[in-house]
Each structure stands twice: as C-alpha cells, then as structure tokens.
C-alpha cells in the first residue's frame, strides 16, 4: 500500500461501491468520495461505442468519453500526499465518545446516556474535544436526486429557525441505537425525538438544499424535494447507475477499429474534403489505404452518431451472436475481444431442442461497465435492455460532465437461444395469460409507490429471468465458479423474435477466465434438467408456491412463486435486483401447473 494514502480499492469498486458521491468510513475519518474532476491525469481511455451511445441518451452529453479510474504511481510513493482519488471530510458534526462534560457523567442506569453533539470547529488540532475522542454522526439529510447535506441540528431541535447556540446533546435511552431511543436536547431546554426526523410528511428537516459536497463547497443546485433522514452507512445511501455492454463486432468491424485508433484526429472530420486533408498525414494515409473514403466517412459518422441507432444494445448483441458459425472454438479467433461458436446441433443429445434452439459457447468476451451517475434513498430500476429512463433523477459525478469512469472485464459464457415458436405457443395458453395478468397486477401496486418506473417487462422476460437464476445455481455446482461470480444477461426482442439468456463470468485481469463455464455448454441438457427438477419444489412450499404478486399484505409486488429458498441469487449476479421472478412460469408448482414453459419438468 502507498504509505501516503488512506487505503486502496479495486478499480471496479470505484464505479460501484466507492464511486463519486459515495459516503465511506475511513480508519479515523468519514468522507465522501470526490467527483471525477480532480482525478489524476492522464487517464487510460476505453473505447466502446455502444456504451457511449447509451450514456449519451442517458446524460445528454453529446460525445461522452470513457476513462479508466487512476491507480497510484509507484514512482511517486515518496510523496507525502500523492494524488489518486480525492475525498472530502463529511459530515462535519461529531458525537463525543464520553458522556457529559465532567460532572454530568453519571453511570446510573436510571439516567440516559448523554453525549455532546459538536461541530468540527469545536475540536482541537488532534480532532478531540476536551481530550475525548469523537466520531462522525451517522445522521445526515438527503433527497432521491442524490443531494446530501448536514442536518440543521439547531433548526431541528427548536422546530424552526431560532437564535440559540446552546450546547447540543444526544441522549440515548436504550442499547439498540434505534431512532425511538434517541433524543436531541439543547441547553436551553428544547428537545426532540429523532423519530420525528424520519417523518417525511412533517417536513422536520426542511426542503433539500441541493448540496453536492462531492463536487466541492460551492456546487449546490436547485432542488424541489423535501429532505429525508439518511443514515450514511445504510445500504440506501448510494445506488450507482451502472450501464454495461459487450464488445461484439458489427458489420464493418475492421474499419471501425481503425477509425477508433485514429479517433483523436478523425473526430474533426465531417465530410470528404476534410478527410482528404487529414489523409495527407502519412500515418493516417497508411492506416486507411485499404478502405474506400466513403466507407471511412460512414464509419466516422457511425462513431459520432452511435452504431446502434434506435435499436437497443442488447438487440444488437444477440443478433451478432446468432451469426457465429458452428464449431468448438478451437480455431484462431479473428477478434481478440470476442470469440464464439455455435455448439454443433448434431452433438446435442438433450431433450430440450424444441425449446432451446441454439447453444453458443462464448469462449472470449469483453464487458465494459461505466458509471453514469447515482441516486440515494431509492434505487432506480433499469428496463429490460439494461438502460435507465431519461427522466430518472440522477446525481452528476462532475460539474460539467464530458467523460465517465469505466472498467473492462474479460471472460467467457454460454448463450441459450430459445425458439420463438415455443415462446409464442406458450404465451397463447390461457393459464399463462392468467399468471402473467397476476404479475402485472402486482407490478401495478409496485408502480404506484415508485417515481419514474420502467414498463412491465412482459411474461417472456420474467420466465427467462427465472430460468436464468435456476441455471446459475446448477452451473455453479460443476463449472468451478461460485454462483455469485456468474452473471446474467437476458435478451427479449419481440420485434425481431429473439429470445436468449447469456450466463457469463468475467474478471479484470489480462486473460479473463479459464474455460470452466464455457465447457458446460456440452452438458447443457443435464443442467436444464437439474435446474427444473430442483426448482419444482421449494423448501418454503406451499407458502412460496401460493404467493401472489398482487398480495398487498406481503408487498412483494414483483415476485410470484420466488423466494430465497428457490430462485433468488446474489444481487451481483442478477441484472434486476432479484425482481421479476416467478418459477410457476417455468415449471409446474404446487399451486400452478398450467403456466409452465416446461410442463413435463420436475417432480411435482
């Protein structure tokens, strides 16, 4: 570890758990991670046009660039304060570790524990108060747009503005730390329970100040939300808006690659005349010698406007993967980022050929993840294409965003393409329509409680999503990777009749993974059979099987027959936060036998 740094984290954590705006606890401080404006330059640039197109739609940045988070420079370890990723001290209110100020310290159980509530300006140079250690208060205020600020403790305890600077105390009557056991007390006699700070309707904390301390002290913006109490170490303190894409070659991939390598110069080209001028440079002329000028100009326009147009990134991905030839992957890959082969149909001996039309071994893939912003308090749900609606209220990670942090992972996977005829005939069954209608009713109840929710994904997505979770558990038992390391990517393109499930694993090292997952394509029939048999009976049945998504008592609006005993997996694996699941759409259950995509599966 760098002796001048506070700690080290992986690059992937910079855009997830510890991204700009995240509230973190350090060994002796609490802080908020600074925005990308202060990151050490120069940074390594990544190139993934599909992902950049998503970010452009999401953030309204015309031509967003992607850069890898910085790493400490070993040559500069001698510096006392080497630059890496900055953080600002936050919050600036503290609680003294000892009770009272001398005579007020009474160990009697009849008296509540009373501790001084202090601002940073009351501490000495050793960050102590009268020789006593202090810890940062765990209470701040925030809003769903990501703004976060200190609590106005004087305004809260006095129920409004008042010219009083009495000593503040935090009285604790219990040992659990619950809000009902905490009371803020002022030296003037005013006091207030912390539970009142949690009542949104009472507006006890006032309206949001629009503070963005991760961007600096003068970065406030207007905000229409009411402030809400936030415990800074809680799981709802930071929700990164991650977008991802797989690097899969399109038609004209070679010319696109050359244009990408020369993008620093060619980004200024708008017509053939300007291209002719740039081709006077020897290295550009040599690189473009094999291509027609019109094709080069088209490649430049594709990069500027986005190569996918109005089509979803997922739609382009599965269409490209469907076009790979048959084989076993032992041929030399043309593209270092992507290599896949369709498992020969004549080698498949499983009984699921009518439902699972193709099995594709993805021997090599490259995944790029980027951070487009974040929210607090409420986690926005992406749509089935993995994109966020443009009306999601997100917090910026830069004062004037032009680029976004991103990382790349390399790995392997297995793609299952499902027969569109099988999907169509399954949807036409009355029992399936009734079951999907029940899920839509639950979704309607969930939608009423959310801001800017995505549309209901549809029955095929819920069915494939649930089957994906079943297969993750089966594959992890034999492929050598734990279930938490296997991720899913669900493809549902009704317009082009493309349905698929990609199960993959990836890592940021140079070579990616070792082939244990991709080889399971040879035994996919066994995995499907095992997954269906296991999921047909849950350890929580009949309660799990009889659950209705529209049940207002449990309020598990987005779950049918699904729980931790059957199909829920680690959230690192799921692209939908373990929502939109119902095993009754996949296998017969104790409560529903007519809606299963695999009606003859299982032991029920």
DRENDRENBA-249038 format. One line per field, with one value per residue (C-alpha): residue in one letter; x, y, z. Coordinates in steps of 0.25 Angstrom, whole numbers, plus 2048, in hexadecimal, padded with zeros to 3 digits. Each point is the difference from the previous one (the first is absolute). Layout:
N
numar <- A / ...
xx <- X / ...
yy <- Y / ...
zz <- Z / ...
END
This chain:
604
numar <- X / X / X / X / X / X / X / X / X / X / X / X / X / X / X / X / X / X / X / X / X / X / X / X / X / X / X / X / X / X / X / X / X / X / X / X / X / X / X / X / X / X / X / X / X / X / X / X / X / X / X / X / X / X / X / X / X / X / X / X / X / X / X / X / X / X / X / X / X / X / X / X / X / X / X / X / X / X / X / X / X / X / X / X / X / X / X / X / X / X / X / X / X / X / X / X / X / X / X / X / X / X / X / X / X / X / X / X / X / X / X / X / X / X / X / X / X / X / X / X / X / X / X / X / X / X / X / X / X / X / X / X / X / X / X / X / X / X / X / X / X / X / X / X / X / X / X / X / X / X / X / X / X / X / X / X / X / X / X / X / X / X / X / X / X / X / X / X / X / X / X / X / X / X / X / X / X / X / X / X / X / X / X / X / X / X / X / X / X / X / X / X / X / X / X / X / X / X / X / X / X / X / X / X / X / X / X / X / X / X / X / X / X / X / X / X / X / X / X / X / X / X / X / X / X / X / X / X / X / X / X / X / X / X / X / X / X / X / X / X / X / X / X / X / X / X / X / X / X / X / X / X / X / X / X / X / X / X / X / X / X / X / X / X / X / X / X / X / X / X / X / X / X / X / X / X / X / X / X / X / X / X / X / X / X / X / X / X / X / X / X / X / X / X / X / X / X / X / X / X / X / X / X / X / X / X / X / X / X / X / X / X / X / X / X / X / X / X / X / X / X / X / X / X / X / X / X / X / X / X / X / X / X / X / X / X / X / X / X / X / X / X / X / X / X / X / X / X / X / X / X / X / X / X / X / X / X / X / X / X / X / X / X / X / X / X / X / X / X / X / X / X / X / X / X / X / X / X / X / X / X / X / X / X / X / X / X / X / X / X / X / X / X / X / X / X / X / X / X / X / X / X / X / X / X / X / X / X / X / X / X / X / X / X / X / X / X / X / X / X / X / X / X / X / X / X / X / X / X / X / X / X / X / X / X / X / X / X / X / X / X / X / X / X / X / X / X / X / X / X / X / X / X / X / X / X / X / X / X / X / X / X / X / X / X / X / X / X / X / X / X / X / X / X / X / X / X / X / X / X / X / X / X / X / X / X / X / X / X / X / X / X / X / X / X / X / X / X / X / X / X / X / X / X / X / X / X / X / X / X / X / X / X / X / X / X / X / X / X / X / X / X / X / X / X / X / X / X / X / X / X / X / X / X / X / X / X / X / X / X / X / X / X / X / X / X / X / X / X / X / X / X / X / X / X / X / X / X / X / X / X / X / X / X / X / X / X / X / X / X / X / X / X / X / X / X / X / X / X / X / X / X / X / X / X / X / X / X / X / X / X / X / X / X / X / X / X / X / X / X / X / X / X / X
xx <- 800 / 805 / 804 / 7FB / 7F2 / 7F4 / 7FC / 7FF / 7F5 / 7FE / 7FD / 7F2 / 7FD / 802 / 7F4 / 7F7 / 801 / 80A / 7FD / 7FF / 7F6 / 801 / 800 / 80B / 806 / 810 / 808 / 7FF / 7F7 / 7F3 / 800 / 7F9 / 807 / 803 / 7FB / 809 / 804 / 80C / 805 / 80E / 803 / 804 / 7F6 / 7FF / 7F4 / 7F7 / 7F8 / 7F2 / 7F7 / 7F3 / 802 / 804 / 7F3 / 7F8 / 807 / 7FD / 7F1 / 800 / 808 / 7FE / 80F / 802 / 80D / 804 / 80D / 804 / 80C / 806 / 801 / 80E / 80A / 80B / 80D / 80B / 80B / 7F9 / 7FE / 80A / 7F6 / 7F9 / 7F3 / 800 / 7F4 / 7F6 / 7F1 / 7FD / 7F6 / 7FA / 7FD / 7F1 / 7F9 / 805 / 7F8 / 805 / 7FC / 809 / 804 / 7FE / 7F3 / 7FF / 80A / 806 / 7F5 / 7F5 / 806 / 7F7 / 801 / 7F3 / 7F6 / 7F5 / 806 / 801 / 80E / 803 / 80A / 804 / 7FD / 80B / 804 / 80E / 803 / 7FF / 80B / 80F / 80B / 800 / 7F2 / 7FB / 7F7 / 806 / 809 / 7F5 / 7FF / 7F4 / 7FA / 7F8 / 7F1 / 7F9 / 7F4 / 800 / 7F5 / 7FE / 7F6 / 7FD / 808 / 80D / 802 / 805 / 803 / 802 / 7F4 / 7FC / 800 / 7FD / 7F4 / 7FB / 801 / 7F9 / 7F6 / 804 / 80A / 804 / 80B / 805 / 80E / 7FE / 808 / 7FA / 7FF / 7FC / 7F9 / 7FF / 7F7 / 802 / 80B / 7FB / 802 / 7F2 / 7FA / 7F6 / 80B / 807 / 7FC / 807 / 801 / 804 / 806 / 7F4 / 7F7 / 7FA / 801 / 7FA / 800 / 808 / 7F4 / 7F9 / 80C / 7FC / 7F1 / 801 / 7F2 / 803 / 80C / 808 / 80D / 7FB / 802 / 80C / 80C / 805 / 80E / 80A / 80C / 807 / 801 / 805 / 7FB / 7F9 / 7F9 / 7F2 / 7F4 / 7F1 / 7F8 / 7F1 / 801 / 7FE / 80C / 7FF / 808 / 80C / 809 / 80D / 804 / 7F3 / 7FE / 7F7 / 80B / 805 / 7FB / 809 / 7FA / 808 / 7FF / 807 / 802 / 808 / 80A / 7FA / 805 / 7F5 / 801 / 80C / 807 / 80E / 7FE / 7F9 / 80C / 80A / 7F7 / 800 / 80F / 801 / 7F5 / 808 / 802 / 7F4 / 7F5 / 802 / 7FC / 7F2 / 801 / 809 / 807 / 805 / 803 / 809 / 808 / 802 / 805 / 80C / 806 / 808 / 7FB / 7F2 / 801 / 807 / 7F6 / 7F4 / 806 / 7F8 / 7F3 / 7F7 / 7FF / 7F0 / 801 / 80A / 7F6 / 7F5 / 808 / 803 / 7F1 / 7FD / 809 / 7FB / 7F1 / 801 / 801 / 7F2 / 7F7 / 7F3 / 802 / 803 / 80E / 7FB / 7F9 / 80D / 808 / 7F7 / 7FE / 80F / 802 / 7F6 / 808 / 80C / 804 / 7FF / 80D / 807 / 808 / 80D / 802 / 809 / 7F7 / 7FF / 7FC / 808 / 7F4 / 7F6 / 800 / 7F4 / 7FB / 7F2 / 801 / 7FD / 7F1 / 804 / 808 / 7F4 / 7F9 / 7F7 / 7F1 / 7FF / 803 / 7F1 / 801 / 80F / 803 / 80F / 80B / 80C / 80D / 806 / 80F / 804 / 7F9 / 803 / 7F6 / 801 / 7F9 / 7FE / 7FB / 7F6 / 7FC / 7F9 / 7F4 / 7FD / 7F4 / 7F9 / 807 / 7FB / 7FD / 806 / 7F7 / 802 / 80A / 809 / 7FE / 7FA / 7F4 / 805 / 7F7 / 807 / 805 / 80E / 80C / 80B / 80F / 806 / 7FD / 800 / 800 / 807 / 805 / 7FD / 808 / 7FF / 807 / 802 / 7FF / 803 / 7FA / 7F7 / 7F2 / 7F5 / 7F4 / 7F3 / 7F7 / 7F1 / 7F7 / 7F6 / 7F6 / 801 / 7FF / 7F4 / 7F8 / 803 / 7FA / 7F4 / 7FC / 7F4 / 807 / 80D / 7F7 / 7FA / 80D / 806 / 7F4 / 802 / 80F / 7FB / 7F6 / 80C / 808 / 7F5 / 801 / 80F / 7FF / 7F7 / 80B / 80B / 805 / 803 / 7FE / 804 / 7F5 / 7FC / 80A / 7F6 / 7FD / 80C / 80A / 7FB / 801 / 80E / 804 / 7FC / 806 / 80D / 800 / 7FD / 80C / 80A / 7FE / 801 / 80D / 807 / 800 / 808 / 807 / 80A / 7FB / 7F7 / 7F2 / 803 / 80B / 7F6 / 7F8 / 7F4 / 7FC / 7F1 / 7FC / 7F2 / 7FE / 7F1 / 801 / 80B / 7FC / 80D / 800 / 80C / 808 / 80F / 806 / 80F / 80B / 80B / 80C / 809 / 80D / 807 / 7FB / 7F2 / 7FB / 805 / 7F5 / 7F8 / 7F3 / 800 / 803 / 7F2 / 7F9 / 803 / 7F8 / 7F5 / 7F5 / 804 / 801 / 7F2 / 7FA / 807 / 7FC / 7F1 / 7FF / 806 / 7F7 / 7F3 / 800 / 805 / 803 / 7F6 / 7F5 / 7F4 / 802 / 809 / 7F8 / 7F3 / 805 / 7F9 / 807 / 7F4 / 800 / 7FF / 804 / 80E / 802 / 80A / 7F9 / 80B / 800 / 7F7 / 805 / 80E / 808 / 80E / 7FD / 7FF / 803 / 806 / 80F / 80B / 7FD / 80E / 7FA / 7F2 / 7FE / 7F3 / 803 / 7F9 / 7F3 / 7F6 / 801 / 7F6 / 803 / 7F2 / 803 / 80B / 7FC / 7F3 / 7FF / 7F6 / 7F7 / 801 / 802 / 7FB / 809 / 80E / 809 / 805 / 7F3 / 806 / 80B / 803 / 7FB / 7F3
yy <- 800 / 80E / 806 / 80D / 7FB / 7FD / 7F3 / 7F8 / 7FB / 7F9 / 807 / 7F9 / 805 / 80F / 7FF / 7F8 / 800 / 80B / 809 / 80F / 805 / 7F3 / 802 / 7F8 / 7FD / 801 / 7FB / 80E / 808 / 800 / 805 / 802 / 7FC / 80C / 801 / 7FD / 80E / 7FE / 7F3 / 7FF / 801 / 7FB / 7F4 / 7F4 / 801 / 7F5 / 7FE / 7FA / 808 / 7F8 / 804 / 80E / 801 / 7FC / 80A / 80B / 7FC / 800 / 80C / 809 / 801 / 801 / 7F7 / 7FA / 7FA / 7F5 / 7FF / 7F6 / 805 / 804 / 7F7 / 805 / 802 / 7F8 / 80A / 80A / 7F8 / 809 / 80C / 803 / 803 / 7F8 / 803 / 7F5 / 801 / 80B / 800 / 80B / 7FF / 7FF / 802 / 80A / 7FE / 7F6 / 7F9 / 7FF / 7F2 / 803 / 805 / 80E / 80B / 7FB / 801 / 7FC / 7F2 / 7F6 / 7F1 / 7FE / 7F8 / 809 / 80B / 800 / 800 / 80E / 804 / 80D / 804 / 808 / 807 / 7FF / 80E / 7FC / 7F5 / 802 / 7FE / 7F1 / 7FF / 7FE / 807 / 803 / 7F4 / 7F7 / 7F9 / 803 / 7F8 / 806 / 800 / 7F5 / 809 / 809 / 805 / 7FD / 7FF / 7F6 / 808 / 7FD / 80D / 7FF / 80A / 802 / 800 / 80D / 7FB / 80E / 802 / 7F1 / 801 / 80D / 7FD / 80B / 80C / 805 / 808 / 7F6 / 7FB / 7F7 / 7F3 / 7F5 / 7F2 / 7F2 / 7F8 / 7F1 / 7F8 / 7F3 / 7F7 / 7FD / 80E / 801 / 80D / 7FF / 7FF / 80D / 80E / 80D / 80A / 80E / 807 / 80A / 7F4 / 7FD / 7F2 / 7F7 / 7F1 / 7FB / 7F8 / 80E / 802 / 7F3 / 805 / 806 / 805 / 809 / 806 / 801 / 801 / 80B / 800 / 7FB / 80A / 7FA / 7FE / 7F7 / 800 / 7F5 / 80B / 80B / 80A / 809 / 7F6 / 801 / 7FF / 803 / 7F4 / 7FF / 7F4 / 7FF / 7FC / 7F2 / 7FA / 7F7 / 7F7 / 802 / 7F1 / 7FB / 7F8 / 80A / 80B / 7FE / 7F9 / 801 / 801 / 7F5 / 7FE / 7F4 / 7FB / 7F4 / 803 / 7F8 / 804 / 805 / 800 / 809 / 7FD / 801 / 80E / 804 / 7FB / 808 / 80D / 7FE / 7FF / 80D / 807 / 80B / 806 / 7FA / 806 / 80D / 7FA / 804 / 7FE / 7FA / 80D / 800 / 7F1 / 803 / 80B / 7F6 / 7F5 / 809 / 7FB / 7F4 / 7F7 / 803 / 7FD / 7F3 / 7FB / 804 / 7FB / 7F3 / 807 / 809 / 80F / 7FE / 7F4 / 808 / 80C / 7F6 / 7FA / 80E / 803 / 7F3 / 803 / 80E / 7FD / 7F2 / 7F3 / 7FA / 80C / 7FE / 7F1 / 7FB / 7FC / 7F2 / 7FE / 803 / 7F6 / 7F4 / 802 / 801 / 7F3 / 7F9 / 802 / 7F8 / 7F3 / 7F2 / 7FA / 7FD / 80D / 7F9 / 809 / 80D / 80C / 80C / 80A / 800 / 805 / 7F6 / 7F2 / 7F7 / 7F3 / 7FA / 7F2 / 7F6 / 7FC / 7F1 / 7FF / 804 / 7F4 / 807 / 800 / 80F / 803 / 805 / 80B / 803 / 802 / 803 / 7FF / 809 / 7FF / 80E / 7FD / 80E / 80D / 80E / 807 / 80F / 807 / 80F / 808 / 80A / 806 / 7FC / 802 / 7FF / 7FA / 7FA / 7F6 / 803 / 7F3 / 7FF / 7FB / 7F2 / 806 / 804 / 80F / 80A / 809 / 80E / 806 / 7F9 / 80B / 7FD / 807 / 804 / 7FC / 80C / 80F / 800 / 7F1 / 7FD / 7F2 / 7F5 / 7F5 / 7F2 / 7F3 / 7F4 / 7F1 / 7F4 / 7F3 / 7F4 / 7FC / 7F7 / 806 / 7F8 / 805 / 7FC / 7FC / 80C / 7F5 / 7FA / 80E / 803 / 7F3 / 801 / 80F / 7FB / 7F7 / 805 / 7FC / 808 / 80D / 7FF / 7FE / 80C / 808 / 7FD / 805 / 80D / 803 / 7FF / 809 / 80A / 800 / 802 / 80B / 808 / 801 / 804 / 80C / 7FE / 7F1 / 7F8 / 7F9 / 7F2 / 7F7 / 7F5 / 7F2 / 7FA / 809 / 7FB / 7F2 / 801 / 808 / 7F5 / 7F5 / 807 / 800 / 7F1 / 7FE / 808 / 7F7 / 7F4 / 805 / 804 / 7F2 / 7FB / 80B / 804 / 80E / 804 / 804 / 80F / 800 / 7FD / 80B / 800 / 808 / 7FE / 802 / 803 / 806 / 7FE / 808 / 7F7 / 7F4 / 7FE / 7FA / 7FB / 7FF / 803 / 7FA / 805 / 803 / 80B / 806 / 80C / 7F8 / 7FF / 7F2 / 800 / 7F2 / 7F2 / 7F9 / 7F9 / 806 / 800 / 7F1 / 7FE / 802 / 7F2 / 7FB / 80B / 7F6 / 7FA / 80E / 803 / 7F3 / 802 / 80F / 7FC / 7F5 / 808 / 80C / 7F8 / 7FE / 80B / 7FE / 80B / 7F9 / 801 / 80E / 804 / 7FA / 806 / 80E / 80A / 80C / 809 / 7FC / 80E / 7FA / 7FB / 80B / 7F7 / 806 / 7FB / 7F2 / 7F4 / 7F3 / 804 / 801 / 7FE / 7F1 / 7FE / 80B / 80C / 801 / 80A / 80E / 801 / 7F5 / 806 / 80B / 804 / 800 / 7F3 / 805 / 7FB / 7F1 / 7F5 / 7F1 / 7FD / 805 / 7F6 / 7F3 / 7FB / 804 / 7FB / 80C / 801 / 7F5 / 806 / 80C / 7F9 / 802 / 7F2 / 7F9 / 7F2 / 804 / 7FE / 7F6 / 807
zz <- 800 / 7FD / 80E / 7FD / 7FC / 809 / 7F9 / 7F3 / 7F9 / 7F3 / 7F3 / 7FF / 80E / 7FB / 7F7 / 80A / 80F / 801 / 7F4 / 800 / 80A / 809 / 80F / 806 / 80E / 800 / 80C / 807 / 7F8 / 7F8 / 7F2 / 7F3 / 7F3 / 7F7 / 7F2 / 7F4 / 7FD / 80A / 7FB / 7FD / 7F1 / 7F6 / 800 / 7F8 / 7F6 / 7FC / 7F3 / 800 / 7F6 / 804 / 80F / 7FC / 7F9 / 80C / 808 / 7F6 / 801 / 80F / 803 / 7F4 / 7FE / 7F1 / 7FF / 80D / 802 / 809 / 809 / 80A / 80F / 804 / 807 / 809 / 7F9 / 807 / 7FC / 809 / 80C / 807 / 800 / 80D / 7F9 / 7F2 / 7F8 / 7FC / 803 / 809 / 80C / 808 / 80F / 802 / 809 / 809 / 80C / 80A / 80D / 80C / 804 / 80F / 807 / 806 / 803 / 80D / 80B / 7F6 / 7FF / 808 / 7FE / 807 / 7F7 / 804 / 7F7 / 7F1 / 7FA / 7FC / 7F6 / 7FA / 7F2 / 7FA / 7F3 / 7FB / 804 / 80F / 7FE / 803 / 7F7 / 803 / 7FD / 80E / 80A / 80E / 7FD / 7FD / 7F2 / 7F7 / 7F5 / 7F4 / 802 / 7F8 / 7FC / 7F4 / 7F7 / 7F1 / 7F5 / 7F5 / 7F6 / 807 / 808 / 80E / 80B / 80F / 809 / 805 / 80E / 807 / 7F6 / 802 / 810 / 800 / 7F5 / 7F7 / 800 / 80D / 805 / 80B / 800 / 80D / 802 / 7F8 / 805 / 7FB / 80B / 7FE / 809 / 7FA / 7FB / 7F2 / 7FA / 7FA / 7FD / 80B / 80A / 7FC / 803 / 7FD / 80B / 801 / 80C / 7FF / 803 / 7F2 / 7FC / 7F5 / 7FD / 7F4 / 7FB / 7FC / 7F7 / 7F8 / 7FE / 7F1 / 801 / 80C / 7F8 / 80D / 7F8 / 7F7 / 7F1 / 7F9 / 7FF / 7F3 / 806 / 7F8 / 80A / 7F7 / 7F5 / 80A / 809 / 7F6 / 7F7 / 806 / 7F6 / 801 / 805 / 802 / 809 / 80F / 808 / 806 / 80B / 7FC / 808 / 7F8 / 802 / 7FB / 7F3 / 7FA / 801 / 7F2 / 7F4 / 7F4 / 7F2 / 7F9 / 7F1 / 7F9 / 7F2 / 7FA / 7F5 / 7F4 / 7F2 / 7F6 / 7F1 / 7FC / 80E / 7FA / 7FA / 80D / 808 / 7F7 / 802 / 80F / 800 / 7F8 / 807 / 806 / 7F2 / 7F9 / 80A / 7F9 / 7F2 / 7FB / 7F1 / 7F5 / 7FE / 80F / 7FF / 7F4 / 808 / 80B / 7F7 / 7FC / 80E / 7FD / 80B / 7FD / 7F1 / 803 / 80A / 7F7 / 7F3 / 7FF / 802 / 7F7 / 804 / 800 / 809 / 80A / 800 / 804 / 80B / 805 / 800 / 807 / 80B / 802 / 7FF / 807 / 7F8 / 805 / 7FC / 807 / 803 / 80E / 803 / 804 / 7F3 / 7F8 / 809 / 7FF / 7F1 / 7FE / 809 / 7F8 / 7F3 / 805 / 7F9 / 806 / 806 / 80D / 802 / 7FC / 7F4 / 801 / 805 / 7F6 / 80A / 80E / 807 / 7FB / 7FC / 800 / 7F9 / 7FF / 806 / 7F5 / 800 / 7FC / 80D / 809 / 806 / 80A / 7FF / 800 / 7F1 / 7FE / 80A / 800 / 7F1 / 802 / 80A / 7FD / 807 / 802 / 802 / 801 / 803 / 805 / 809 / 802 / 80C / 802 / 80B / 7FB / 80E / 80C / 809 / 80F / 808 / 7F4 / 7F6 / 7F2 / 7F8 / 7F2 / 7F5 / 7F9 / 7F7 / 80C / 7FE / 809 / 7FC / 7FC / 80B / 80C / 809 / 802 / 806 / 7F8 / 802 / 7FA / 800 / 7F1 / 7FB / 7F3 / 804 / 809 / 808 / 7FB / 801 / 7F7 / 804 / 7F7 / 802 / 7FA / 800 / 7FA / 7F8 / 7FE / 7F5 / 802 / 7F5 / 7FC / 7FC / 80E / 807 / 7F7 / 803 / 80F / 801 / 7F8 / 80C / 809 / 80D / 7FB / 7FD / 80E / 807 / 7F9 / 803 / 80F / 7FE / 7F9 / 80C / 809 / 7F8 / 800 / 80F / 800 / 7F5 / 809 / 80A / 7F7 / 7F8 / 7F1 / 800 / 7F3 / 7F9 / 804 / 7F9 / 7FB / 802 / 7F7 / 808 / 80E / 7FB / 7FA / 80C / 80A / 7F7 / 800 / 80F / 801 / 7F6 / 807 / 80D / 7F7 / 7F8 / 80D / 805 / 7F5 / 7F9 / 80A / 803 / 80C / 7FC / 805 / 7F4 / 7F5 / 7FB / 7F6 / 7F4 / 7FC / 7F1 / 7FC / 7F3 / 7FC / 7F3 / 7FA / 808 / 807 / 80E / 807 / 80E / 801 / 80C / 801 / 80A / 7FE / 807 / 7FE / 7FE / 7F3 / 7FC / 806 / 804 / 7FF / 7F7 / 80B / 7FD / 7F1 / 800 / 807 / 7F3 / 7FD / 80C / 7FF / 7FF / 80E / 806 / 7FB / 805 / 80E / 801 / 7FC / 80A / 80B / 7FE / 7FF / 80F / 80A / 80E / 804 / 7F8 / 801 / 805 / 7F4 / 7F5 / 805 / 801 / 7F7 / 7FA / 803 / 80F / 807 / 80D / 7FD / 7F5 / 7F8 / 7F4 / 7F6 / 804 / 7FD / 805 / 804 / 80D / 806 / 800 / 7F1 / 7F6 / 807 / 7FD / 804 / 7FB / 7FA / 7F6 / 7FD / 7F7 / 806 / 80F / 802 / 7FB / 7F5 / 804 / 7FF / 7FF / 7FD / 7F2 / 7FF / 807 / 806 / 80F / 80B / 7FD / 7F1 / 7F6 / 7F3 / 7FE / 7FF / 7F3 / 804 / 803 / 802 / 809 / 80E / 80B / 804
END
